[in-house]
């Protein structure tokens, strides 16, 4: 807080503390608490006047805020959801008497997904919920005894004491735009406890961030004016994958989901109409048991089928598939206020759209507003434009008649009617549709979104960066796998236009001594791995990227709602310049080290690297 205030004293530039309770994502001249952005309802505070010692979330010397932590979305989350080598490693730590050594681990990825230059950080709330519930049960212990028959009983007694309150977590706000090599999470605690939680934390962050990023990229390509519906449950990697995909696709910028359970769990808007089977189940108008439809104004039921057939004949559409027309009429009767028809069961242009238009005109005559049609096969660009043309022809034909009492209200219908497309849509097909032009309003996207077919894994890793108060580095013959050592704090340096210029890591020590980077002052930004790459930056604004979100088994601040996380993820795109967002050959975003951290890393690198002998 001290460093934030100091940075805010210079001129009109101010230091950004992200996601404050008073105004998430706004600029403040004074330091304020960062609210971690997550998923779920905004928890209520529980005040405890116990006069106890300092604890996470404490606002003064006597009042402690216990912010409610949501339960995990999956009942599979428990300490056994881990890799066996975490258990054997912990036994090794315990056996050597090193299991309680203070340590720090960084979670990060080495390259941005989908050949892009950004990622949306997601999964924090579920990670916190996992830590909150972390506890080995007797059943867990009994199972592990059988897997480690030679381990001493005292080891299992120690395992029973391990809980999520043993670790402290620093993190980005959920929904933040993040980049390669930046610690998404910084986990501090006894080395064995931190190690036990590694695999599950990686599992929770990797997929969530990947799907949120995939959704954000599709949103960028589709445009802010299009509606995007996630429809991937049936193609997802199991029930947990389906639920997670719906949750994080919405976070990444989608508008709705077909997943009913996701709607119940997370408050996501759900959407759906009918499939081809509904259309195929009808063969003739005679199969309809009901021929009437109530007027929208409540004035009574009138014959509906006769009106539909009249419009069908007037438009010259009498050769359309009769079973399809019957199905559309049945759907109108079931959902008069939300009629949207799947029109490609037989033939889109010669049957599906004509049958829809006959029903739509009848619905408008009855005082209802039909929604539109869905395309699920064929050339989506050409079919959407042809469909819109057909809408305009009908609008032109019937607009004069609307002046007459009892006529349908068709003026503007061609623009009001929605065209939905859902034929194996992906980021690449969205680009192609934009290139050739289309008339689609809404995209239903499933397989390519939830399975992330173009890149099925993000590749987050979890590396030890400090042990017993000493910085540690991981070296490799692959230069990209060298880790940045020590405890670090992250800052985003923004230009006068509000765009992000670079992110920079400073050691905890230099922040404690000199504060955050200063607005209006030069700072040298060093590339982590390439000595010759460096730049000087003069920030107009500075954003604090990480804060402590979990300590002593408690949240340090309440978790915002899913809607707030989604809004953050969408608004974060505005921070990036177009060259960082473009799909083809995006410009690399600068993630850098301070000169102090760079020197520290080089010194440790030389100290730990073996000297090779030449023969």
C-alpha positions as CSV (number, residue, x, y, z in Angstrom):
1,X,0.0,0.0,0.0
2,X,2.8,2.4,0.8
3,X,4.4,1.9,-2.6
4,X,1.1,2.4,-4.3
5,X,0.5,5.7,-2.6
6,X,4.0,6.8,-3.4
7,X,3.5,6.0,-7.1
8,X,0.3,7.9,-7.1
9,X,1.8,11.2,-6.0
10,X,3.4,12.1,-9.3
11,X,1.4,14.4,-11.6
12,X,-1.8,13.1,-12.9
13,X,-0.6,9.5,-13.3
14,X,-1.9,7.1,-10.8
15,X,-1.2,3.5,-9.8
16,X,-4.0,1.1,-10.6
17,X,-5.1,-1.3,-7.9
18,X,-7.3,-3.8,-9.7
19,X,-10.8,-4.8,-8.7
20,X,-11.5,-2.8,-5.5
21,X,-14.8,-3.3,-3.7
22,X,-15.9,0.2,-4.4
23,X,-15.2,0.1,-8.2
24,X,-13.6,-3.0,-9.8
25,X,-11.0,-2.0,-12.3
26,X,-11.0,1.7,-11.6
27,X,-8.2,4.1,-10.9
28,X,-7.6,5.2,-7.3
29,X,-5.1,7.8,-6.0
30,X,-5.0,6.0,-2.7
31,X,-4.1,2.3,-2.2
32,X,-7.0,0.1,-1.8
33,X,-7.6,-3.6,-1.2
34,X,-7.7,-5.8,-4.3
35,X,-10.7,-8.0,-4.7
36,X,-9.8,-11.3,-6.4
37,X,-12.2,-11.9,-9.2
38,X,-13.9,-15.2,-9.3
39,X,-17.1,-17.1,-9.9
40,X,-20.1,-17.4,-7.6
41,X,-22.3,-15.2,-5.5
42,X,-20.8,-12.3,-3.7
43,X,-20.3,-13.7,-0.2
44,X,-21.5,-12.0,2.9
45,X,-19.1,-10.9,5.6
46,X,-19.1,-12.6,9.0
47,X,-17.7,-10.3,11.7
48,X,-15.9,-11.8,14.7
49,X,-15.2,-9.5,17.6
50,X,-12.6,-11.9,19.2
51,X,-9.7,-9.5,19.6
52,X,-7.5,-12.2,18.1
53,X,-4.2,-11.8,16.3
54,X,-3.8,-10.7,12.7
55,X,-5.6,-12.8,10.1
56,X,-6.4,-12.6,6.4
57,X,-9.1,-10.1,5.7
58,X,-8.6,-8.2,9.0
59,X,-9.5,-4.6,8.6
60,X,-8.5,-3.4,12.1
61,X,-7.1,-4.7,15.3
62,X,-10.3,-6.4,16.5
63,X,-12.6,-7.2,13.6
64,X,-11.9,-10.2,11.4
65,X,-13.9,-10.7,8.1
66,X,-14.5,-14.3,7.3
67,X,-15.5,-14.2,3.6
68,X,-17.6,-17.2,2.5
69,X,-15.9,-19.5,0.1
70,X,-18.1,-21.3,-2.5
71,X,-18.1,-25.0,-2.6
72,X,-16.2,-26.8,-5.4
73,X,-18.2,-27.5,-8.5
74,X,-16.9,-31.0,-8.8
75,X,-17.3,-33.7,-6.1
76,X,-14.1,-35.3,-7.4
77,X,-11.9,-32.6,-5.9
78,X,-10.1,-34.0,-2.9
79,X,-6.4,-34.7,-1.9
80,X,-6.3,-38.0,-3.9
81,X,-6.9,-36.1,-7.1
82,X,-3.1,-35.9,-7.6
83,X,-0.2,-37.7,-9.2
84,X,1.4,-40.5,-7.2
85,X,4.8,-38.9,-7.4
86,X,3.5,-36.0,-5.2
87,X,2.7,-38.5,-2.5
88,X,6.0,-40.4,-2.8
89,X,7.9,-37.1,-3.0
90,X,6.2,-35.9,0.2
91,X,7.2,-39.1,2.0
92,X,10.8,-38.4,0.8
93,X,10.6,-34.9,2.3
94,X,9.1,-36.2,5.5
95,X,11.6,-39.0,5.8
96,X,14.5,-36.5,5.4
97,X,12.9,-34.1,7.9
98,X,12.5,-31.4,5.2
99,X,8.7,-31.5,4.8
100,X,8.1,-28.2,6.7
101,X,10.8,-26.1,5.0
102,X,9.2,-22.8,3.9
103,X,9.0,-22.7,0.1
104,X,7.5,-20.7,-2.8
105,X,6.2,-22.1,-6.0
106,X,5.2,-20.2,-9.2
107,X,2.6,-21.5,-11.6
108,X,3.0,-20.2,-15.2
109,X,2.9,-21.2,-18.8
110,X,5.9,-20.8,-21.2
111,X,4.0,-19.8,-24.4
112,X,0.6,-18.3,-25.0
113,X,-2.1,-20.6,-26.4
114,X,-3.4,-20.9,-30.0
115,X,-0.3,-19.3,-31.4
116,X,-1.5,-16.0,-29.9
117,X,0.0,-13.5,-27.6
118,X,-2.4,-13.4,-24.7
119,X,-4.3,-15.7,-22.3
120,X,-7.3,-15.2,-20.0
121,X,-6.6,-16.3,-16.4
122,X,-9.4,-18.5,-15.1
123,X,-10.0,-21.1,-12.4
124,X,-9.0,-19.1,-9.4
125,X,-12.3,-19.5,-7.5
126,X,-12.3,-23.2,-8.0
127,X,-8.7,-23.4,-6.8
128,X,-9.6,-21.4,-3.7
129,X,-12.6,-23.7,-3.1
130,X,-10.3,-26.7,-3.4
131,X,-7.9,-25.3,-0.8
132,X,-10.7,-24.5,1.5
133,X,-11.9,-28.1,1.5
134,X,-8.5,-29.7,1.4
135,X,-8.3,-32.5,4.0
136,X,-7.3,-36.1,4.0
137,X,-10.1,-38.4,5.3
138,X,-9.6,-41.7,7.0
139,X,-10.7,-43.4,3.8
140,X,-8.0,-41.5,1.9
141,X,-5.4,-42.5,4.5
142,X,-6.4,-46.1,4.5
143,X,-6.0,-46.3,0.8
144,X,-2.6,-44.6,0.8
145,X,-1.3,-47.0,3.6
146,X,-1.9,-49.8,1.1
147,X,0.0,-48.0,-1.7
148,X,2.9,-47.2,0.6
149,X,3.1,-50.3,2.8
150,X,6.7,-49.6,4.0
151,X,6.0,-46.0,5.1
152,X,6.0,-45.3,8.8
153,X,2.6,-44.7,10.6
154,X,3.8,-41.3,11.7
155,X,3.9,-40.1,8.1
156,X,0.2,-40.8,7.8
157,X,-0.4,-39.1,11.1
158,X,1.2,-36.0,9.5
159,X,-0.8,-36.4,6.3
160,X,-4.0,-36.1,8.4
161,X,-2.8,-32.6,9.6
162,X,-2.3,-31.2,6.1
163,X,-4.9,-28.6,5.1
164,X,-5.4,-25.7,2.7
165,X,-4.8,-23.2,5.5
166,X,-1.1,-24.1,5.4
167,X,-0.5,-22.3,2.2
168,X,-0.6,-18.6,1.2
169,X,-1.6,-17.7,-2.4
170,X,-0.9,-14.6,-4.4
171,X,-2.7,-14.4,-7.8
172,X,-3.9,-12.3,-10.6
173,X,-7.5,-11.2,-10.5
174,X,-9.6,-13.9,-12.3
175,X,-10.5,-12.8,-15.8
176,X,-7.2,-10.9,-16.2
177,X,-5.2,-11.0,-19.4
178,X,-1.9,-12.7,-18.7
179,X,1.2,-13.6,-20.6
180,X,3.9,-16.3,-20.9
181,X,6.3,-16.7,-17.9
182,X,4.1,-14.6,-15.5
183,X,3.3,-16.4,-12.2
184,X,-0.5,-16.8,-12.4
185,X,-0.3,-18.2,-8.8
186,X,2.4,-17.8,-6.2
187,X,2.0,-20.5,-3.6
188,X,3.9,-20.2,-0.3
189,X,4.0,-22.7,2.6
190,X,5.7,-25.9,3.8
191,X,7.3,-27.6,0.8
192,X,5.5,-30.9,1.2
193,X,2.1,-29.3,1.5
194,X,2.7,-27.1,-1.5
195,X,3.8,-30.1,-3.5
196,X,0.8,-32.1,-2.5
197,X,-1.5,-29.5,-4.0
198,X,0.4,-29.0,-7.3
199,X,-1.3,-31.4,-9.6
200,X,-4.8,-30.4,-8.7
201,X,-4.1,-26.7,-8.9
202,X,-2.6,-27.2,-12.3
203,X,-5.6,-29.2,-13.4
204,X,-8.0,-26.4,-12.2
205,X,-6.1,-23.5,-13.8
206,X,-4.9,-25.1,-17.1
207,X,-8.2,-26.1,-18.7
208,X,-10.1,-23.1,-17.3
209,X,-7.7,-20.6,-18.7
210,X,-7.5,-22.5,-22.0
211,X,-11.2,-22.5,-22.6
212,X,-11.7,-18.9,-21.4
213,X,-8.9,-17.8,-23.9
214,X,-10.5,-19.9,-26.7
215,X,-13.8,-18.2,-26.0
216,X,-12.2,-14.7,-25.9
217,X,-10.4,-15.3,-29.2
218,X,-13.7,-16.4,-30.9
219,X,-15.4,-13.3,-29.4
220,X,-12.7,-11.1,-30.9
221,X,-13.1,-12.6,-34.4
222,X,-16.9,-12.7,-34.3
223,X,-17.2,-9.1,-33.1
224,X,-18.9,-7.6,-30.1
225,X,-22.3,-7.3,-31.9
226,X,-22.7,-11.1,-32.4
227,X,-24.3,-13.4,-29.9
228,X,-22.3,-16.5,-29.0
229,X,-23.8,-19.6,-27.5
230,X,-21.7,-22.4,-26.1
231,X,-23.2,-25.7,-27.2
232,X,-20.4,-28.3,-26.5
233,X,-21.7,-30.5,-23.7
234,X,-22.3,-33.5,-25.8
235,X,-18.7,-33.3,-27.2
236,X,-17.0,-32.4,-24.0
237,X,-14.4,-34.6,-22.2
238,X,-16.9,-36.0,-19.7
239,X,-19.3,-34.3,-17.3
240,X,-16.7,-32.3,-15.5
241,X,-15.2,-31.1,-18.7
242,X,-18.7,-30.1,-19.9
243,X,-19.5,-28.1,-16.8
244,X,-16.1,-26.4,-16.8
245,X,-16.4,-25.5,-20.5
246,X,-19.7,-23.8,-20.0
247,X,-18.5,-21.9,-17.0
248,X,-15.3,-20.6,-18.6
249,X,-16.6,-20.0,-22.1
250,X,-19.1,-17.7,-20.5
251,X,-16.3,-16.0,-18.6
252,X,-14.4,-15.6,-21.8
253,X,-17.2,-13.6,-23.4
254,X,-19.9,-16.0,-24.6
255,X,-23.5,-14.9,-24.0
256,X,-25.2,-18.2,-23.1
257,X,-24.9,-22.0,-22.9
258,X,-27.1,-24.9,-23.9
259,X,-25.9,-26.6,-20.6
260,X,-28.9,-26.6,-18.2
261,X,-26.9,-27.7,-15.2
262,X,-24.3,-24.9,-15.8
263,X,-27.2,-22.5,-15.9
264,X,-28.4,-23.7,-12.5
265,X,-25.0,-23.8,-10.9
266,X,-23.5,-20.5,-12.2
267,X,-26.5,-18.4,-13.3
268,X,-25.5,-18.6,-16.9
269,X,-28.3,-17.8,-19.4
270,X,-29.4,-21.1,-21.1
271,X,-30.6,-21.3,-24.7
272,X,-32.0,-24.0,-26.9
273,X,-34.9,-24.8,-29.3
274,X,-35.2,-28.1,-31.1
275,X,-33.2,-30.6,-33.1
276,X,-33.7,-32.3,-36.5
277,X,-35.5,-35.2,-34.7
278,X,-38.3,-33.0,-33.7
279,X,-38.9,-32.0,-37.3
280,X,-38.5,-35.6,-38.5
281,X,-41.1,-36.9,-36.0
282,X,-43.9,-35.2,-38.0
283,X,-45.1,-36.3,-41.4
284,X,-48.3,-34.4,-42.1
285,X,-50.5,-31.6,-40.9
286,X,-53.1,-34.2,-40.0
287,X,-50.9,-35.3,-37.1
288,X,-51.5,-32.0,-35.3
289,X,-54.0,-32.6,-32.5
290,X,-54.5,-28.9,-32.0
291,X,-55.3,-26.5,-34.8
292,X,-55.7,-23.2,-32.9
293,X,-53.4,-20.7,-31.2
294,X,-54.4,-18.1,-28.6
295,X,-54.0,-14.5,-29.7
296,X,-51.2,-12.6,-28.0
297,X,-53.6,-10.1,-26.5
298,X,-55.6,-12.8,-24.8
299,X,-58.7,-12.2,-26.9
300,X,-59.2,-15.9,-27.4
301,X,-58.1,-18.9,-29.6
302,X,-58.3,-18.7,-33.3
303,X,-57.6,-21.2,-36.1
304,X,-53.9,-21.1,-36.7
305,X,-53.2,-23.8,-39.2
306,X,-55.6,-22.2,-41.7
307,X,-53.7,-18.8,-41.4
308,X,-50.3,-20.6,-41.9
309,X,-51.6,-22.4,-45.0
310,X,-53.0,-19.1,-46.4
311,X,-49.6,-17.4,-46.2
312,X,-47.9,-20.5,-47.6
313,X,-50.1,-20.4,-50.6
314,X,-49.8,-16.7,-51.1
315,X,-46.0,-16.9,-51.2
316,X,-46.1,-19.8,-53.6
317,X,-44.5,-22.2,-51.2
318,X,-47.0,-25.1,-51.5
319,X,-44.4,-27.7,-52.4
320,X,-42.5,-27.5,-49.1
321,X,-42.2,-30.5,-46.8
322,X,-45.5,-30.8,-45.0
323,X,-44.0,-32.7,-42.0
324,X,-41.6,-29.9,-41.5
325,X,-44.4,-27.4,-41.6
326,X,-46.4,-29.4,-39.1
327,X,-43.3,-29.5,-36.8
328,X,-43.0,-25.7,-37.0
329,X,-46.6,-25.2,-36.2
330,X,-46.4,-27.5,-33.2
331,X,-43.4,-25.5,-32.0
332,X,-45.3,-22.2,-32.4
333,X,-48.1,-23.6,-30.3
334,X,-45.6,-24.8,-27.6
335,X,-43.5,-21.6,-27.6
336,X,-45.4,-18.7,-29.2
337,X,-43.2,-16.1,-27.6
338,X,-39.9,-17.7,-28.7
339,X,-40.4,-19.4,-32.0
340,X,-37.0,-20.2,-33.6
341,X,-36.9,-23.0,-36.3
342,X,-34.1,-25.3,-37.4
343,X,-34.5,-25.1,-41.2
344,X,-32.1,-27.5,-42.7
345,X,-33.7,-30.9,-42.0
346,X,-34.7,-31.3,-45.7
347,X,-33.7,-28.3,-47.7
348,X,-33.0,-24.8,-46.3
349,X,-34.0,-22.5,-49.1
350,X,-36.8,-24.5,-50.7
351,X,-38.5,-25.9,-47.6
352,X,-37.1,-24.8,-44.3
353,X,-37.1,-21.0,-44.7
354,X,-40.4,-20.9,-46.6
355,X,-42.1,-23.0,-43.9
356,X,-40.7,-20.7,-41.3
357,X,-41.9,-17.6,-43.1
358,X,-45.4,-19.0,-43.4
359,X,-45.5,-19.6,-39.7
360,X,-43.8,-16.3,-38.9
361,X,-46.3,-14.3,-40.8
362,X,-49.2,-16.1,-39.1
363,X,-47.5,-15.5,-35.7
364,X,-47.2,-11.8,-36.4
365,X,-50.9,-11.7,-37.4
366,X,-51.7,-13.2,-34.0
367,X,-49.6,-10.6,-32.3
368,X,-46.4,-12.5,-31.6
369,X,-42.8,-11.8,-32.5
370,X,-41.0,-14.8,-34.0
371,X,-37.3,-15.0,-33.2
372,X,-35.7,-16.5,-36.3
373,X,-34.1,-19.5,-37.8
374,X,-31.0,-21.8,-37.3
375,X,-28.7,-23.1,-40.0
376,X,-26.8,-26.2,-39.1
377,X,-25.3,-27.4,-42.4
378,X,-24.2,-26.2,-45.8
379,X,-22.5,-23.0,-46.9
380,X,-23.4,-20.8,-43.9
381,X,-22.3,-17.5,-45.6
382,X,-24.3,-18.1,-48.8
383,X,-27.3,-19.6,-47.0
384,X,-27.5,-16.7,-44.4
385,X,-27.4,-14.1,-47.1
386,X,-30.0,-15.9,-49.2
387,X,-32.2,-16.3,-46.1
388,X,-31.9,-12.6,-45.3
389,X,-32.8,-11.8,-48.9
390,X,-36.0,-14.0,-48.6
391,X,-36.9,-12.1,-45.4
392,X,-36.6,-8.8,-47.2
393,X,-38.8,-10.0,-50.1
394,X,-41.5,-11.1,-47.7
395,X,-41.2,-7.8,-45.8
396,X,-41.6,-5.8,-49.0
397,X,-44.6,-7.9,-50.1
398,X,-46.5,-7.7,-46.8
399,X,-45.6,-4.3,-45.4
400,X,-48.5,-2.5,-47.3
401,X,-50.9,-5.1,-46.1
402,X,-49.8,-4.4,-42.5
403,X,-51.6,-1.1,-42.8
404,X,-54.9,-3.0,-43.0
405,X,-56.5,-4.1,-39.8
406,X,-55.6,-7.7,-39.0
407,X,-52.5,-7.8,-41.2
408,X,-49.1,-8.9,-39.8
409,X,-46.7,-6.3,-38.5
410,X,-43.9,-7.0,-40.9
411,X,-42.1,-3.6,-41.2
412,X,-38.5,-4.2,-40.2
413,X,-38.9,-7.9,-39.9
414,X,-35.9,-8.7,-42.2
415,X,-33.6,-7.0,-39.7
416,X,-35.4,-8.1,-36.5
417,X,-35.4,-11.9,-37.4
418,X,-32.3,-13.6,-36.1
419,X,-30.2,-16.0,-38.1
420,X,-28.3,-18.5,-36.0
421,X,-25.5,-20.7,-37.4
422,X,-24.1,-23.8,-35.7
423,X,-22.3,-26.0,-38.2
424,X,-19.0,-27.1,-36.6
425,X,-18.0,-23.4,-36.1
426,X,-14.5,-22.6,-35.0
427,X,-12.2,-19.6,-34.9
428,X,-10.9,-20.3,-38.5
429,X,-14.4,-20.6,-39.9
430,X,-15.4,-17.3,-38.2
431,X,-12.5,-15.6,-40.0
432,X,-13.5,-17.1,-43.3
433,X,-17.1,-16.0,-42.8
434,X,-16.0,-12.5,-42.1
435,X,-13.9,-12.5,-45.3
436,X,-16.6,-13.6,-47.7
437,X,-19.4,-11.8,-45.8
438,X,-22.4,-13.2,-44.1
439,X,-25.7,-12.3,-42.5
440,X,-25.5,-14.4,-39.3
441,X,-26.5,-12.8,-36.0
442,X,-25.7,-15.6,-33.5
443,X,-23.2,-18.5,-33.5
444,X,-23.7,-21.7,-31.6
445,X,-20.2,-23.2,-31.0
446,X,-19.5,-26.6,-29.5
447,X,-16.8,-29.0,-30.4
448,X,-14.0,-26.6,-31.3
449,X,-14.7,-24.5,-28.2
450,X,-14.9,-27.1,-25.4
451,X,-12.3,-29.5,-26.8
452,X,-9.9,-26.7,-27.8
453,X,-9.0,-28.8,-30.9
454,X,-6.4,-26.4,-32.2
455,X,-4.5,-26.7,-28.9
456,X,-5.8,-29.2,-26.3
457,X,-3.6,-28.1,-23.4
458,X,-2.2,-24.8,-22.0
459,X,0.9,-26.3,-20.5
460,X,1.0,-24.5,-17.1
461,X,3.9,-25.7,-14.9
462,X,4.6,-25.4,-11.2
463,X,8.1,-24.6,-10.3
464,X,10.0,-24.2,-7.0
465,X,11.5,-20.6,-6.9
466,X,12.5,-20.3,-3.3
467,X,13.3,-22.9,-0.6
468,X,14.2,-22.1,3.0
469,X,14.5,-18.4,2.2
470,X,17.0,-19.0,-0.7
471,X,16.1,-18.4,-4.3
472,X,16.1,-21.5,-6.6
473,X,16.3,-21.7,-10.3
474,X,15.5,-24.6,-12.7
475,X,17.9,-24.9,-15.6
476,X,17.5,-26.8,-18.8
477,X,19.2,-27.5,-22.1
478,X,16.0,-26.0,-23.6
479,X,16.5,-22.3,-22.8
480,X,12.8,-21.7,-22.7
481,X,12.5,-23.9,-19.7
482,X,14.8,-21.9,-17.4
483,X,12.7,-20.5,-14.5
484,X,12.8,-17.0,-13.0
485,X,13.9,-17.4,-9.4
486,X,12.7,-15.9,-6.1
487,X,9.6,-14.2,-4.8
488,X,8.4,-11.6,-7.3
489,X,5.8,-8.9,-7.7
490,X,4.3,-8.0,-11.1
491,X,3.3,-4.6,-12.5
492,X,1.7,-3.6,-15.8
493,X,3.1,-0.4,-17.4
494,X,0.6,1.5,-19.4
495,X,0.9,4.2,-22.0
496,X,-0.8,7.6,-22.1
497,X,-3.4,6.0,-24.4
498,X,-4.2,3.4,-21.8
499,X,-2.6,0.5,-23.6
500,X,-0.3,-2.0,-21.9
501,X,3.3,-1.5,-23.0
502,X,5.0,-4.2,-20.9
503,X,4.7,-6.3,-17.7
504,X,7.6,-6.2,-15.4
505,X,8.6,-8.5,-12.4
506,X,10.5,-7.0,-9.4
507,X,11.8,-8.9,-6.4
508,X,9.9,-8.5,-3.2
509,X,13.0,-6.9,-1.6
510,X,13.2,-4.1,-4.2
511,X,9.5,-3.4,-3.9
512,X,9.8,-3.2,-0.1
513,X,12.8,-0.8,-0.4
514,X,11.9,1.3,-3.4
515,X,8.2,0.7,-4.1
516,X,6.4,0.0,-7.4
517,X,7.6,1.4,-10.7
518,X,7.1,5.1,-10.6
519,X,4.7,6.9,-13.0
520,X,6.7,9.2,-15.3
521,X,10.1,7.7,-14.4
522,X,12.2,5.5,-16.6
523,X,12.5,1.9,-15.8
524,X,14.7,-0.7,-17.7
525,X,12.9,-3.8,-18.8
526,X,15.1,-6.8,-19.4
527,X,14.1,-9.9,-21.4
528,X,14.2,-12.9,-19.0
529,X,16.3,-15.1,-21.3
530,X,18.0,-12.9,-23.9
531,X,20.7,-10.6,-22.7
532,X,20.7,-8.3,-25.7
533,X,16.9,-7.6,-25.5
534,X,16.1,-4.7,-23.3
535,X,14.0,-1.6,-23.4
536,X,13.4,1.6,-21.5
537,X,9.8,2.3,-20.4
538,X,8.3,5.5,-19.0
539,X,4.8,4.5,-17.7
540,X,1.9,6.9,-17.6
541,X,0.1,4.5,-15.3
542,X,1.1,1.4,-13.3
543,X,-1.2,-1.5,-12.5
544,X,-0.5,-3.9,-9.6
545,X,-1.1,-7.3,-11.1
546,X,-1.0,-9.6,-8.1
547,X,-2.2,-9.6,-4.5
548,X,-2.5,-12.1,-1.7
549,X,-5.9,-13.7,-2.1
550,X,-5.7,-16.6,0.4
551,X,-3.9,-16.7,3.8
552,X,-4.4,-18.6,7.1
553,X,-7.2,-20.6,5.5
554,X,-9.3,-17.5,4.6
555,X,-10.0,-15.3,1.7
556,X,-8.5,-11.9,2.1
557,X,-11.4,-10.3,0.2
558,X,-14.8,-11.5,-1.2
559,X,-15.1,-13.1,-4.6
560,X,-17.1,-11.1,-7.2
561,X,-19.8,-12.7,-9.3
562,X,-19.4,-14.5,-12.5
563,X,-20.9,-11.5,-14.3
564,X,-18.2,-9.3,-12.9
565,X,-15.4,-11.8,-13.9
566,X,-16.9,-11.9,-17.4
567,X,-17.0,-8.1,-17.7
568,X,-13.4,-8.0,-16.6
569,X,-12.3,-10.5,-19.1
570,X,-14.0,-8.6,-21.9
571,X,-12.7,-5.2,-20.8
572,X,-9.1,-6.5,-20.5
573,X,-9.0,-6.9,-24.3
574,X,-9.1,-3.1,-24.5
575,X,-5.7,-2.9,-22.7
576,X,-3.9,-4.6,-25.6
577,X,-2.8,-3.0,-28.8
578,X,-4.1,-4.5,-32.1
579,X,-0.7,-6.0,-33.0
580,X,-0.9,-8.1,-29.8
581,X,-4.5,-9.3,-30.6
582,X,-4.2,-10.1,-34.3
583,X,-4.6,-13.7,-35.2
584,X,-1.7,-14.0,-37.7
585,X,1.8,-13.4,-36.5
586,X,0.9,-11.3,-33.5
587,X,3.6,-9.1,-32.0
588,X,5.2,-10.5,-28.8
589,X,4.1,-8.8,-25.7
590,X,7.0,-7.7,-23.4
591,X,7.2,-9.7,-20.2
592,X,10.3,-8.4,-18.5
593,X,12.5,-8.4,-15.4
594,X,13.8,-5.4,-13.5
595,X,17.6,-4.9,-13.8
596,X,17.9,-6.2,-10.2
597,X,15.9,-9.4,-10.8
598,X,17.7,-9.9,-14.1
599,X,21.1,-9.7,-12.4
600,X,20.0,-12.0,-9.6
601,X,18.8,-14.6,-12.1
602,X,22.1,-14.4,-14.1
603,X,24.2,-14.8,-10.9
604,X,22.1,-17.8,-9.8
605,X,22.2,-19.3,-13.3
606,X,26.0,-19.2,-13.4
607,X,26.3,-20.6,-9.9
608,X,24.0,-23.6,-10.5
609,X,25.1,-24.5,-14.1
610,X,27.9,-27.1,-14.2
611,X,31.1,-26.3,-16.0
612,X,31.7,-28.7,-18.9
613,X,35.1,-30.1,-19.6
614,X,36.3,-30.2,-23.2
615,X,38.1,-33.3,-24.4
